[in-house]
């Protein structure tokens, strides 16, 4: 490796913005702990693991099987 590099003519990667998008997502502590544990076991950063899992779900068209129950309110008229 060189001791010094000349970046005076360098330019940014024009495709870098398309690679990933920063978002804010709220996850519960148990989910974060699970993926951080996997990260420790695999050596892959936990955010990357979450992205890989979500990408796999999207690629295979997986949908969460969930039904919401109607909440009973006591004393409601």
C-alpha positions in Angstrom: 0.0 0.0 0.0 1.1 3.5 -0.6 1.7 5.8 2.3 -0.4 8.5 0.6 -3.0 8.6 -2.1 -4.1 11.4 -4.3 -7.9 11.9 -4.2 -7.9 15.3 -5.9 -9.5 13.9 -9.1 -11.8 11.4 -7.3 -15.6 11.6 -7.6 -18.4 10.1 -5.6 -20.1 6.9 -6.6 -23.2 8.0 -8.5 -25.0 4.7 -7.5 -24.3 4.9 -3.8 -27.6 6.5 -2.9 -29.5 3.7 -4.6 -27.8 1.0 -2.6 -29.5 1.6 0.8 -31.8 4.1 2.3 -31.7 5.3 5.9 -35.0 4.9 7.7 -36.1 5.0 11.3 -37.9 1.9 12.6 -39.1 1.2 16.1 -38.3 -2.4 17.3 -38.9 -3.9 20.7 -36.0 -4.8 23.0 -36.5 -8.6 22.5 -36.2 -8.3 18.7 -33.1 -6.2 18.9 -31.6 -8.6 21.5 -32.3 -11.5 19.2 -30.6 -10.0 16.2 -27.7 -8.7 18.3 -27.2 -12.3 19.6 -27.2 -13.6 16.0 -24.7 -10.9 15.2 -22.4 -12.0 17.9 -22.7 -15.6 16.7 -22.2 -14.9 13.0 -19.9 -11.8 13.0 -22.5 -10.0 10.8 -23.7 -6.6 12.0 -27.2 -6.8 13.4 -28.6 -4.2 11.1 -27.4 -6.2 8.2 -29.0 -9.3 9.6 -32.3 -7.5 9.9 -32.0 -6.2 6.3 -31.2 -9.7 5.0 -34.2 -11.2 6.9 -36.6 -8.6 5.6 -35.2 -8.9 2.1 -35.7 -12.6 2.2 -39.3 -12.2 3.4 -40.0 -9.7 0.5 -38.3 -11.9 -2.1 -40.5 -14.9 -1.1 -43.7 -12.9 -0.6 -44.0 -14.0 3.0 -46.9 -12.4 4.8 -47.5 -12.4 8.5 -50.5 -14.5 9.5 -52.3 -12.4 12.1 -55.8 -11.6 13.1 -56.8 -8.7 15.2 -59.5 -9.3 17.8 -62.1 -6.8 18.5 -61.4 -5.1 21.8 -64.3 -5.3 24.2 -64.7 -2.0 26.1 -66.5 -2.2 29.4 -68.9 0.6 30.2 -68.9 1.9 26.6 -72.3 3.0 25.4 
